[in-house]
Every structure is written in C-alpha cells, then in structure tokens.
Amino acid sequence: MIRALILLLIFIAAAVGAVLLADNPGAVVLDWGGYHIETSAAVLAGVAILAAVVLTVVLWGLVALFRAPKRLARAGRERSRRKGYEALTRGMVAVAAGDTSGARKQVRKAEVLLQERSLTLLLSAQAAQLAGDEDEAARHFTAMLDTPDTEFLGVRGLLSQAIKAGDWDRALELAERARRLRPDSDWVNTSLFDLQVRAAQWGAAEETVAGAVKHGLLEGPDSLRRQAILNHELSLEAGGQGQVAEAIRRARKASEQAPDLVPAVVRHARLLVDEGKLRKATTVLEEAWARRPHVAFLDVYWDARDAKDALQKVRAAQRLAKTNADHPESHLAVARTALDAQLWGEARKHLAPLVTPSATDEPAARVCRMMAELEEAEHGNTELARAWLMRASMAEPDPAWICDSCGAVVAEWTPSCGKCRDFDSLTWRAPPVVRPLGAADLPRAALAAPGKPDGASDQAADSEAPPVIEHGEDAAEGPLTADTRPAKEGASA
C-alpha cells in the first residue's frame, strides 16, 4: 500500500514537471569542446532522464556480473543444506524404524552435505545407541556439550545413559546441570527429584519441589503431599542429629500438609509423647482417628494416655473409638484390648457389628482369628475355635503396605518402593487374593448364644448361614495387622 502510494506520487510529480516544461519551453545553449548546441529545456530534461536510465542499467548489469559467483555458491549451499536436512529427516525415520544401517548411511550423507557437526550429533548418537555402541553414543553426547544450542540434548543423553548404567552419582550431577539449563522442564525436575530421593537428599529434594511449584509444574494436593513426605523424612533426619525442636516442627508440618499420611501423624505424636506433651499428642491422634483410623496409632495412643495395663488400654481404646464409633477399626481396637483384658462380653459386643448374615461375603482373617481366640478363651470351645481358624486361612488377608506400581508387599512404609523405586506408591490395603468357591460354614449362634457348650449350636449350623464380615472401602482403610494384637505389639508404619 505504501509502495503504491509512493509510485503514485512520483507519477504525479513527473506529470506536473512535464506540464511546466510544456508551458515554459525556454531555450538552452551549450558551447563545449568546439560544439554548439541549442535546444529547449524539455528536450534537455528528456536526454538527462534517458542518460540516467541507461547508466542505471549498465551499473546494475556490472553489479550482477560481479555478484554472480557468490550467488551461485550460495545457491549451491542452499541446495546442499536442503538435501542435508532431507537426509537428517530420513535418518530420524530410520532410527524410529530400528534401521541401524539406514540411519548411519543418512548420518554420513547429512554430515557431508550440511558441514555442520552440531546438527548431526544427536542423530549420530541415536544411531550409535541403536547399534548398541554406547561408547560412541557417549562421545557424540559429550561433543554436544560444547555448543549452547545442543548442550541440553547432550546432557539429557548422558543422563539417560548414566541412569541405564546405574551410575547414580553421575546421573545426579547431570540432572542438576540439566536443571540449570532448563529449570522450567517437567522432565528435568521429575528426574532430579527421583534421583535426590534415591540418594536420600531430602533438603535438596525440597528445593526441587519448591522450584517445580514456582514454575507451575506441581500444584495442589500433589505438591502438599510431596512436601509432607519430605518434611517427615527431614524430621527423622533432624531427630537423628539431636535437633528435637526442628524434628517436631517438621513432623507437625508434615501431618498438617497431609493428614492422611499415617507415618507423619505417628511421628508427630511420638515426638510429643517423648517431650512429655501427652495431652497434645492425645489430641493429634484422636483427630487423626476421627479422619481415618489406623492401627499404627494405637501404640502411641497408649503411651499418650499412659495406659500400661490391659484394663487401662480398654478404657483408652473406648475413648479413642468414640471419635469414629462406626468405623470397623474402632470396633477391632476395643475388641482386641478387651480380649487381652479378658472382658469377653465387651469383645463380643464389638466383634458382632463386623459379622453379617450374608453368605456371599467372608469375614476378614483378623476377625476370624479374634473370634477363634474368644470362643476358646471364654467357653473352651476348641471345635468352634478351629472352625474359625479354618475360615481365617481362607479369608481376606490382613492389610499391609502394598506398592500400587509393582504390587510389592512391605512391612514398613517408606517414601519409595524398595523394589520399583516409585515415589509415594505404598498404600495400606489388603493384598488381592483368589477367593475359594466355598468356605467352612459357621453358625451365627456363635454370637447369638455364646454361653452354650460344645455341640450346642449343631442344630443351628444346619439352618443358619455362616457369619461374614462387612466389606467396603472403610474396611480396607485401617485394619489391624496380621497378629491382631495392637495393644501388645503395634504396627510399623
């Protein structure tokens, strides 16, 4: 638009000049070198314009002739560059297809055509890896470190090699370099965090999480959960160094950031008990039990309530159960302590809600074992006790810490699975089992008529359905450990 406007103005100026010359022809006389020329101003202007045009054409031709070699060379380079990029593309396709010889052929062709080593280093490294030559690939990745445009690619390639080789120190060093180059990369932050967790560098991992949050790579519950786990581990680290105040601060922060993180709650309460802050520890555990009961809370709760003998533990369990009275774990906690205190009626009272007349569900193993113990201890009914134990052998296993990624079962919670190394993958649940087609029948009379001697419930066994435990989400959230004796041994979390 602007160019058209300029041309229009030039034409207008030329037209105005022509009109002025036509209205005022004038006369021009030139004497030079023995020549005498007389003409009008219009003719002189025309001759001048024609001379300028001719001179311009001649000059343009000379410049074009002078620049021709450079233009031809540039055209050749562009042609080679285009073919070189085509070779690069074909080489990448060959790598993706697993064609080792094809990839290397295209690499050599691209190197000749492009004459830019930095552009072919990545493809060369990938072709070497495809051929199984990790040493050659490492040389290519190392060469990339010298060029700013390819430095990150070189670091990433060497990092992948270090992880594959199990050289964790080298991998951690490269991951830190990668973060300096690309602090906003999700892959870099994730890789660095995993390596720091593996090396138990909890403080450094905390800084990595903070950086991920700053760049918007981690937010919401995921961020709080990671920070809680790191605070828990930093609390353990501070406690090992004798920094009690810091250990308590970290533990409190962890339990606040992730109230469902059982080890953090237990750690916080235990530190408070050790410092003599029993009332505060009691409050922490009762609030945690109200949210989500877990057997690991019990041992610390006995200490917080100063419950030393069996009867004191029964009273403490009853108080704790009131915070979440309908949860199966509350009934189990009171029933366990009542059995230890030989309060058979109280034990049966809290086991009864866990048994239903449905024949499609089976009681969990821990309930069956507790019922066997109750029948034998209260009535000496060994036959019924054996029946309960038989059912326990076929019932749903007791819950444990299980990795959601690989299915490994571990005795104690850890930040990462010891088998697959996935972070925060352990959850408390019952292991999956193949249910038997049938189970030993037990009469409901075992609960309905507990006072009858052996054989008194034989008739009921023929007509009544066997007792089974109620299942559901809550039942798997906080069940007792395999020995079903939290009051004596507790559980590790």
N, C-alpha and C positions, 0 to 999 in steps of 0.2 A: 504493500500500500504506500509506504513512504517512498520507495524507489519509483513507483509510477508517478507520484506527485512531483518528485524532482525532475523526471523526464518531461513532464508537462510544463513545468516552469522554464526548462531550457528551451522547449519549442516556442513558448510564448515570447521569451527574450529574443530568440532568433527572428521570429516574425516581426516583433517591434523594430529590431535593428534593420531588417530588410525594408520595412516601410519608411523608416527615417532616411535610409540611403536613397530610396527611390524618390522621395520628396526633395531631397537635397543632394543631387548627384555630384556637385562640386567638380574640381579638376585637380589632378595630381601630376607633377612634372618631376622626372627623375633623370639627373645627369650623373653618370658614374662609369669610369673606365672607357671614355670615348663613346658611350651610348647615351642617347637622348630618348626618354620615354615619356609620352603624355597619355594619360588615361583618366577615367573617372574614379571616384572613391569606391564605388560599388564593385568595379572590376578588381581594384586592388584588394578589397576585402575578400572577394571570392578566391583570388590567387593565393592569398595568405592562408585561407582555410584549407584549400586543396593541398598546399605545401605541408601544412601541419598534419593532415591525414596521411599523406604519403610517408612523411617522416615517422609517424607513429607506427605505421605498418612495417616499415623497414626495421625500426628498433624492436618491435615485437618478434619479428622473424629472427633477428640476431639473438635475442634473449632465449627464444625457444630452442634455437640451434645449440646455444651454449648449455642449456639445462637438459638437453635430451639424454645424455649419458646417465645423469643422476636419476632421471625419471624412469629410464629403462631398468636401472639397477633396483630402484625402489619397487617397480612392478614385479621384478623377479623375486625380490624378498617377500613381497606380499603373497605371491603365488606359492612360494615355499612355506611360508607361515600357514597359509590356508591348508596346504596338504599336510603340514606337520600337525595341525590341530585335528585334522581328519584322522591321522594316524593315532593321535592320543585317544580320540573317541573310540576308534576300533580296538585299541589296546585295553581300554576300560571295559568294553563289552567282552573282550576275550577273558579278562580277569574274572568278570562276573560269571562267565560261562565255564570257568575252570580250564580254559585252553592255555596251558603254560607256554607252549612253543609259539602259538599265535601272539600271545601277549608280549613275549620277548622280541619277536620279529617287529612288531609295531613300535616297541620302545626304541629299538635301534634306528628305525626309519624316522621316528619323531626326533631323536637326538641329532640326526644328520640334517634334517630339514629345518628345525627350529633354531639350532645353535644356542639354545638357552637351557642349560642344565637344570636350573631350578624348576622348569616346567615339567620335566620328565622324571624328576627324582621320586615323586610319590608313586607313579606308575611303575618305575623300576623296582621300588621296594615291594610293591604289591605282587609284581611278577616273581620276584625272588621268594617271597613268602609262599606263593602258590607252588613254587618248585621245591619248597621245603628247605631253602637255603636261608636260615635265619641270620647267619653272619653277614651275608651280602645285604640282606634287608636292613640290618642294623647300620651298616656303612652308609647306605642311602639315607636312612632316617637321620643319622648323625650329620651328614652333609647338609641336610635341610636346616639345621640349627644356625648355620652361618648367614642365612638370608631372612630378613624380617618377615617377608611375605610367606615363607614356608616354615618358619620356626615352630609355630604351634602344631603343624602337621607332623613335624619331626618329633616333637615332644610326645605327642599322642601315640605315634607309632612305637617309640621306645618304651613308653609306659605300658602299652599293651603287651609288649614282649617281656617286660620285667614281671608283670603280673602272671603271665603264662609260665614263666620260668620259676615263679615263687620267690623272686628276689624282692622281698617286701621293703627293705630299706631303700633300695634304688627306686622302686615304684613310688614310695612316699616322697622321695626327693623330686622326682619328675612331676608328680601331681602338684606339689607346691609351686614348681616352676610354671606349670600349666595354669594355675590359678592367677599367678602374677600376669600372665599374658592375656587370659580371658576370665576375669573374675565374675562375669555375668553368665558363664556357661553352666547349664544344669548338669551336663555330663561331668565337667571338671569338679564341681562341688560335691556331687554324689560320690565320685571315685575317691576324692581326697578324704571325705568323711568316712567312707568304709575303711580306708587304709589307716586312718587315725584311730578308729575304733579297734581295729585288729591289733594295733600297736599299743592300745590302752592309753593313748594320749588324749585324755578326756578334756583337759583345758584347751588344747588346740582344736579338738572337735567342736567345743563350744564356740570358739571363734568362727569356725567354718559355718556352723548353723546360723550364727549372727549375720555373717556375710550373705548367706543364701536368703535370709529374711530381708535383708537390706535391698537385694536385687530382685525381690519378688518371686524367688524360686521356691520358697517354702513359706506357708502361712497357715493360719487357723489351727485346728486341733493337731495336725501333723507336726507343726512347729513346737507347740506346747509339749507334745508327747516326747519329742526328741530332747527338748531342753530338760524335761523332768528326768529322763533316764540318765542324762549326763550329770545333772545335779546329784542324783542318787550315787553315781559312781564317784563323783568328786567328794561327796560326803564320806564315803568309805575311805577314800584316799586321805582326806583330812584327818579322819579318826585314826588311821594308821600312823600318821605323823604327830599325833597327840594334840591336834588343833580341835578341841572339843567344841568350842563356840562356833567355829566355821563348819564343823561337821553337822551340828544341829541346824544351823542356818540353811545349809544346803539341803538337808533332809526335809526341813519344813517347806522349803520352796518346791522341792520335787513332789511332795504329797499334795501341795496346793495346785501345781500345774497339771498333775494327772492323778486325781483322787482314786481312780481305779487301778493304779499301779501298786499292786499289793506289796512288793518288796520295799517301795519307798515309804508306805504307811507304816509297815513293821519297823523299818529302820528309824523313822522319826519317833515312834512310840518307845522303842527300846532305848534310844539315847535319852529321852525324857525320864524314863524309869531309872536309868543309871545315874542321872543327875538328881534323883530324888523328887522329881516333879510328877508325882503319881497322879494327882487329880487331872493335870493337863494331859498326861498320857492316856488316862481313862477316857477323857472326852474325845481325844483323837480317835481311839479305837471304837468307841460307841458310835461316833458319827460315820466312820468307815463301815461298820457293821450295818448300820441303817441303810447305807447306799448299796452295799454289795458284800454280804458276808463271805468270809473266807477262813478256812481252818487255821491258816498261819497266824491269825490274830490272837488265837486263844492263849498260847503260852505267855505272850507278852501281857495279855489282859490279866491272867492270874497274878503275875508279878505286880502289875499296876494296882490291883485290888488287894494285894498282899494276901492272896488265897493260897495257903500252904497245904492244908489237909483236904480230904475228899469232900467233906461237908461244906467247907468254905468255897470250894470250887463249884459245887452245885448252886449255892446261893449267887455266886458271881455269874455263872452261866445263865441262871434265870433272869438276872438283871440285864445282862447283855442281850438275851433273846427278846426281851420286851421291846427293844428298839426296832426289831423286824420280826414280829411274832409269827407271821405266817410263812416265813421262808423255811424250806426243808433243813437248811443248815442250822437254823436256830433250834429246831426240834432235835437234830442229831447232837448238837453240842450239849444240850441239857440231858439227853438220854445217855450220852457217854459218861458224863460226870456222875449221873445217878447210878449207873451200873457200878462205877468204881466205888461209890459210897454205899452200895448195897440197898439202894432205895428202889426196890423192884417196881412198885406201883408208879412212881414218878417216871421211871424209864419206860414202862409200858405205855403210859399216858402220852409220852412224846413220840414213841415209835408208831402208835396207832394211826395218826394222821398221814403217815407215809405209806400206808397199806390201803389198797382199794380192792373191791371185789372183781375188778376187770380181769378176765383170763387172757387178755391179749398182751398185757404188759407184765414184765417181771421185776421184782424188787432188785435194787442195786446190790452189789456184792456186800458192801459195808452194812447195809440194813439187815441182810440175811445173817451175817456173822454176829451182829449185835443181838438179833433175835435168838440165835443158837446159844449165845452166852447167857441170855436172860432165862431161857427155858431150862437150861442145865443148872444155873446157879439158884434160881428161885424154887423150882419144883423137882430138880434132879431128873428131868425128863430127857434122858440121853437119846432116846429114839427120835423124838421131835427135834432135838438139837442136831442130830446127824442129818435129818431131812433138810433142815435149814442150811447146814453146811454144804449139802449136795447142791442145793439151789444156788448157793453162793458161788460154787465152782462154775455154774453155767450162766450166771447173771452178768449184767453190765459191769466191766472192770471199774475199779476206783479211778478217779480222775488223776491226772498228772500234768506236768508241763510238757506240751507237745508242740513241735515246730510245725507251723502251718505250711511251710515251704517243702520240707523233705519228709515230715512225719516222724522225725526222731523223738524219742521219749527220754526226758532227762529228769533227774531227781530234784535239781535246784534251778531256779530261774537265773538266767544270765542275759546280758544285753544282746548277745548274738548267739545264734545256734552253733554249738560246737562242731556240728557235722557239716552243714552247708554254709555257715558263716553269715546267714541273712540276719540283718539287724532287726530287733524287736519282732521276732517271728514266733515267740513262745507264748502259747495261751493255755489256760488251765481248763482242761476238759477231759472227758472220758475217751480213752482210745477206741477207735472203731473196731467192732467185733462182728463175727458171723453168728447170728442168733441160732440156737438149736431149734429143731422143728417142734420139740416138746420139752417140758421141764417137769421135775418132780412136783407132784401135787401136794399142797399143804392145806389143812383145814383152816378156815377163818376162826374156828373155835379156839385156835392157839391164842388168839387175842380176846375172843369173846368169853371164854371160860378158862382163864389161866390157872385156876386152882385145881383142876381135875388131874388125877394121877395118870400114869402111862396107860394108854389104851382107851381112856375115857372119851376121846374125841374120834374114835374109829368110825362111828356111825356118821358123824358129820363129814368125815373125809369122803364118803361116798356120794354125798348130796351137795356139798358146798364147793364153790370154786376156790382155787388157791389164791392167797393174798399176793398182791403185787404192788410195787411202789409206783407212785405217780411220777411220770417223767415230764419233762418240759425244759424250757430254757433255763429257768431258775435252778432246776435240779442239777444242771451241769456247771453252774457258775461257781459254787463254793463248797463242794462236797468234802467229806473227811478223807484223810489219807488212808493208805491200804491197811494200816494196823488198827484203824478206827479208835485210837487212844490219844486224842489230842491233849487230854489233861495230864498224861504221863510223859509222852514223847514229843508232841507237837509236830509241826511240819516245817520244812525248809522252803523258803520262797526267795 
